[in-house]
């Protein structure tokens, strides 16, 4: 899980690790949009975090072969 900063998204991509991102400010929203469209991340909204949404996102990246 990450806030979606440039360094953490680059590290995840370099190591082939899927990410769940919760962008907070600056470039993070764009970085997570790129990660999601490129197929190596799932984005959650900071303003709509629930136990169910976090559980879904983690299950998605851990169990879906797409990631």
C-alpha positions in Angstrom: 0.0 0.0 0.0 1.2 3.4 -0.9 0.2 7.1 -1.2 1.2 6.8 -4.8 4.3 9.0 -4.8 6.6 8.8 -7.8 9.3 6.9 -6.1 7.1 4.2 -4.6 5.3 3.7 -7.9 8.6 3.4 -9.7 10.0 0.9 -7.2 6.8 -1.2 -7.5 7.0 -1.2 -11.2 10.7 -2.0 -11.3 10.2 -5.0 -8.9 7.0 -6.2 -10.5 4.9 -5.7 -7.4 1.3 -4.7 -7.6 0.2 -1.7 -5.5 -2.9 -0.4 -3.8 -2.7 3.4 -3.7 -4.5 6.0 -1.7 -3.4 9.3 -3.2 -3.3 12.3 -0.9 -1.9 15.3 -2.9 0.4 16.6 -5.6 1.4 14.0 -8.3 0.0 11.0 -6.4 -3.4 11.0 -8.2 -1.8 11.0 -11.6 0.8 8.4 -10.6 -1.9 6.1 -9.4 -4.1 6.7 -12.5 -1.1 5.6 -14.5 -0.5 2.5 -12.4 -4.1 1.5 -12.7 -4.3 2.1 -16.4 -1.0 0.2 -16.9 -2.4 -2.7 -15.0 -0.2 -2.8 -11.9 -2.2 -0.9 -9.4 -5.6 -0.3 -7.8 -6.6 3.2 -6.6 -8.8 3.9 -3.6 -10.2 7.4 -2.7 -8.9 9.0 0.4 -12.4 10.3 1.1 -14.1 7.0 0.8 -12.0 4.5 2.7 -13.9 1.6 4.3 -12.9 -1.8 5.6 -14.7 -3.3 2.7 -12.9 -1.2 0.0 -9.5 -1.9 1.5 -10.3 -5.6 1.8 -11.5 -5.7 -1.9 -8.4 -3.8 -3.2 -5.9 -6.1 -1.3 -7.8 -9.2 -2.5 -7.9 -7.9 -6.0 -4.1 -7.4 -6.4 -3.2 -10.6 -4.4 -5.6 -13.0 -6.1 -6.2 -11.6 -9.6 -3.7 -13.0 -12.1 -3.9 -9.7 -14.0 -1.5 -8.2 -11.4 
